[in-house]
């Protein structure tokens, strides 16, 4: 009996199905050949897969760095625009100050000039708070010039309430103090919540209490143990001789929010017996001597300040802290902070809540001090872009100075002084522009380096996967030929079967 043999057709069909699957796999591999990871995974090349994965991760990191660098370039352009604007304002302010020096200028005209001057000054100060993506464009501490704020050059017990120093009766003096007990207090706006404060004091053998406050908080005090023992020298810092002989002690303080207030103690000249007030006993008169610093060896505060610092005494001379001082090393780079047992000083952390400082002296005898404030000269707004292989990009801060903070052109003298300040601010702008140029050069060099690194990484990936495309294309062509052959055989089988059936029927 003639029958239809379907086994050959079935075999051919199965063969075609397998060929179709192989073609599909080849197409998938061909498509993945553009994806290095997938193509190497498909080949089972674990070494190549590991390397390509690492290079891919590095390239993603480099892409993010490139974006950060682009943001940094925009940041620098905005800083540059701000500095150019400041320069234009300073030039206009210089013109106004020059006009205000005209002695023939009327009061009303001078007032108009000063009004415009103050408005321009306010505009430059407002630029200090401008930001880009949450980051300040300018850092005050990066400026070249800072105002020095005088807290009393020649500040002494002879000042009266008519001056800017507040003078009053001290109602809470230690019980052992005798005579008239007074306080002398001077508050000033310093515009920063951190800074350096240099205090030169000379209280003589009796001594005084010296206090520095930030806002209402005490950050430095020469009454270290704060104990009232009923003695005449409780809570006092003393020097040798009398307060009008020239034998000063110096405290160089530094304070900033979140940090311990600290100071260097700097012994000044051993002093001499010359009276700084001259023969008439008054400060600021024509007979005041011009040379008060030469040393005639009469006074030396060492025995006094070593003990008051809490380092022992020259008689003991055996404590670890006091030995360097006693051997002639004044340790001017040594920082004191907090307190020491027996020391007549203490410090407290700055709170950062106020930009006002108050210098207070509590005294019952004569004294003299010199004191000044300057901002810290350490920029706090430097930027660092984390680079590849430790090649970080450090961008230095730039700043607009505040030396003009108290400037005015209300008078010829003030206008002349302001012109000098403006010259410094214009010079500062040039310095800051140079810093921006250096920052941009760093970015350009880093950008070129990054571009080369990305090119090499892509070349490495390409070398690892360059043969994959050729292999998969060849494989696909072969599988397509096999599939076409199987399809032809299957078609012939169906055609033959159909002819046989037609003949039989």
Secondary structure, DSSP 8 states (H G I E B T S, - for coil): -----HHHHHHHHHHHHHHHHHHHHHHHHHHHTTSHHHHHHHHT-HHHHHHHHHHHHHHHHHHHHHHHHHHHHHHHHHHHHHHHHHHHHHHHHHHHHHHHT-TT--HHHHHHHHHHHHHHHHHHHHGGG-EETTEES--GGG-S----EES-TTEETT--TTSSSEEEE-SS--TT--S--EEEEEEEE-SSSSEEEEEEEE-TTT-BEEEEEETTEEEEES-SS----S-TTTT-B--SS-TTBS--EEEEEEE-BTS--EEEEEE-----S-BTTTTTT-TTSTTS-S------SS---HHHHHHHTTS--TTT--SHHHHHHHTT---TT-EEES--TT-S-EE--B-SS--EEEEEEEESS--EEEEEEE-----S--EEE--GGG--EEE-------TTTT---SSHHHHHHHHHHHHHHHHHHHHHHHHHHHHHHHHHHHHHHHHHHHHHHHHHHHHHHHHHHHHHHHHHHHHHHHHHHHHHHHHHHHHHHHHHHHHH-
